Amino acid sequence: MTNFILENVINKIKKNIIQESKLDSVINKIYRDIIKNFKIKNNFVENYYFERANDYADIKLKCKFIRDKEFNYPFSISANAEFDNMEIEITYRPQDFPKNMVNLTAEVKETITHEIEHIGQHNFEDMYIIPKKYESYIEYLTSPEEVSAYVKGLIERARFKRISFNDSMQEWFEENINNFENPTKQWPKVKKTWLDYANKMREKNKVKKFN
């Protein structure tokens, strides 16, 4: 009986690893396509198909690059994803490249990971989270669907830039501080929620090392 239970646990772990690797594969493919097209400044539309357990997703990605010499920052990435559509828009200040390429590539990887998490929540039974409306920015940031997306995205930022997860969270906070009504009071709550989720991920061996 013990061996049977152990075998079931091992098989479940193997299945989860395979499923996560499929997500990683499509994330890496989208990432490579965006960076390749950014270098030649080519807007593009592409489809990406991947499976998870008995479900599948066929994503249509629209990616647009906007050149703006007067932009306030070296670059900014806006993104949205739901069900089978993903849109990414990168506004950049040309005089700041290629010196900001590392920061851009890290944020592209973070953004794709975040949005693929939402695609998974909409398409895959084992990832499904019931969407809801939020009364505040803090409620939004600490909701189940956004916590998993932000944490997994920021882990990718940390890995790419070879910094700690805490540092990647701090970078994100400094980039988005103006969205908080009371940053000193609200950010510690968001940070603790994200860190608690990241620690649970680490315990489940979904993330081996990020800190």
N, C-alpha and C positions, 0 to 999 in steps of 0.2 A: 504493500500500500504506500509506504514511504517513498519507494523508488518511483512509483507511478506519479505521485504528487510532484516529486522533484523533476521528473521528466517533463511534466506539463508546465512547470515554472520555467524551465530552461527553454522549452519551445516557444513560450510566450515572449521571453526576453529576446530570442533570436528573431521572432516575427516583428517585434518593435524596432529592433536594430535595422532590419531590412526596410521597414516602412520609413524610418527616419532617413535612411540613406537615399531613398527615392526622392524625398523632399530636398535633401542636400544637392542631389544631382541636378534637379530643375533650377534650383537657386543659382548654382554655379554656371549653368548654361545661360540663364538670363543675364547674370552679372557679366560674363565674358562678352555677350552680344552688345550690351550697353556700353561697356568700356571701348570695345572695338569701334563702334559707331560714333562714340563721342570724339575719338581721336581724329576721325575724318569728317566730323560735324554732319552726320547723316541721320535725319529723322527716319524712323522705321516702324513698321508694324510686323509682328511675328506671332505665330501660334506655338504653344508648348503643351504637350500632352504628357500626363503622368498618372500612375495608378497608386492606390493605397488600399490594401485589403481587397474587398470586392467592389470598391468604388473607383471612379476616375474623374479627372478634371482636364478640360481642354481650354487652356487660357489664351485669350487674345490680348497681346501686349501692344499698346501704342506708346511710343517713346519719342519725346520732342526735346530738342536742344535750342535754347534761346540765348543768343549772343547779345550782351548789353554792357558796353564800356562804362556806362554811368551807374551800374548796379552798386548797391551799398555794401555788398559782401563779395568775396571771391566767387562764391557759388551758393545756390540754394536748390534743394530738391523737394518737389511736391509730388505726392503719390496718392493713389486711391485704388482700391481693389475690392471686388465683390463678385461672388459666384464664378463667372468665367471671363471677367474683364479686369484688366489692370492698365492704369494710365500713369506714366511717369514723365514729369517735366523737369528738366534741369536748366536753370538760368545761370549763366556764368559770365564772369568778367574776363575777357580774353587776355588782358595784360598780366593776370595772376596765374597763368598756366605756361609751362608745366609745373611750376614750383608748388602748386597746391594739389597736384595729382594724387598724392598719397591720401590726403584727407578726403578728396572726392571719392576715390575708389573704396575707402573704408565706409563712407556714408552710403554709397550705392549698395554695397553688400548688406549693410544694416537695413536699408530701406526695403530691399527685395525680400530679405528674411522676414521682416515685419509683415509685408503685404502677402507673402505666400502663406503665412500663418493664418491670416484672415480668409484667404481662399480655401484653405483646409477646413476652417471652421464652418464655412458655407457648404462645402461639398462632401466631406468625409464624416461618416457616422461616429467614429471614435474621437474626432476632434470637435464635433458639433457643439456650439454654444448658442443659446437663444439670444438674439440681438435685442437691445432695449434702448430707450432714449434716456439721456442723462440730464440731470438738473444743473450740473456744474462741471467745470474743467477737471476738478479733483476727482469727482465721481467717475468721470470718463477714464482718467488715467489709472484708476484703481479697480476698474471693472474687470471681470475674468477674461473677456476676449482681448482687452488692450494690455493687460498685465503680461500675458503670455507672448503677445506680439512684440511689445517693447523690450521685454527681458531677452528674448531670443535674438532680436535685432542688435541690442547693445552688447550681447556676448560676442556676436560676430565682429562688431566694431573693435572690441577689446582684443580679440584674437588677431585681427588684421593689423592693428597698430601696435600689438605686443605691449598692451597696458593692462592694468587690472580692471575687473568689472566695476569696482568702485570709481575708478578714474573715468571710465566710459560713461557712467551715470552722471558724474560731475560735469563732464563735457556737455552732455545733453542738457543738463539743467542750465548751464551758463548760456547755451544757445537759445533756450526757450524761456528764460527767466521772465521776460515781459508778458508771457501768457498767464502768469500767476498773479492773483490779486494780493496775496500776502505770502511771498516766497519763503520768508523765514519760518513761518508757521506751517505752511502747506507742504513744502518740499520734503521735510523729514518724514511725513506720513506716507507720501508717494514712494520715497526711497526705501523705507522699511518694507512696504508692501512688495516692491519689486525684488528686494534682496531676499525676503522670505521665500518668494516663488523660485528664485534662482537657486537657493539652498535646497529646496525640495527637488528641483531638477537634478542637482548634483547628487543627492542621495539616491535618486532613481537611475543613476549612471547615464542620464541623457547628456550630461555635460561632465566630462572627466576632469577638466581643469580649465578654469577661466580667471582665477584670482591669484 
